[in-house]
């Protein structure tokens, strides 16, 4: 499969084309608030956006995976305050992401470098990365791979995509795992970062257009 075409298909599926026109604006703003390490109320999000509460609710509605605390504050949408296998540290604050690709994509969206700690989905071997907005600065093991697939039409991106997108410590380990998971593509971290960067800049462009 042509990786360039495949990457574009994923970018189109994950970007705001599957969401209301204003989703990118909300998503980028929400990430930049969540990265502060605190729950985000709908009121605070609306204030940051200059939107009414109803408008926030309408744009959030097609994102059923959104995580809330007991008070109804938002605590996760891709980036989350709840523990996952993917630790995402920014400015000394410990957060988490839903999948491996998120760790490579979010630095461009928040404009900050992240220290990522994860594990091989097959062996449990530790995997560490330093991801800047424009480049992967460090990855250990160097031959780390990422699993990808084309999302289906489900609005629940966490179930249809994120639960299949992992880090693997080596190509051999990744290939063994993928042999029992139809539809999976495997790419090196740098390729996955390129895909994440493509998606991030599509979201940023959409966000800027909607706020212009």
Buried (B, 14 or more C-beta within 10 A) or exposed (E): EEEEEBBBBBBBBBBBEBBBEBBBBBBBBBBBBBBEEEBBBBEBBBEBBEBEEEBBEBBBEEBEBBBEBEEEBBBBBBBBBEEBBBBBBBEEEEBBBBBBBBBBBBBBBBEBBBBBBBBBBBEEBEBBBBBBBEEBEEBEBEBBBBBBBBBEEEEBBBBBBBEBBBBBBBEEBBEEBBEEEEEBBBBBBEBBBBBBBBBBBBBBEBBEEBEE
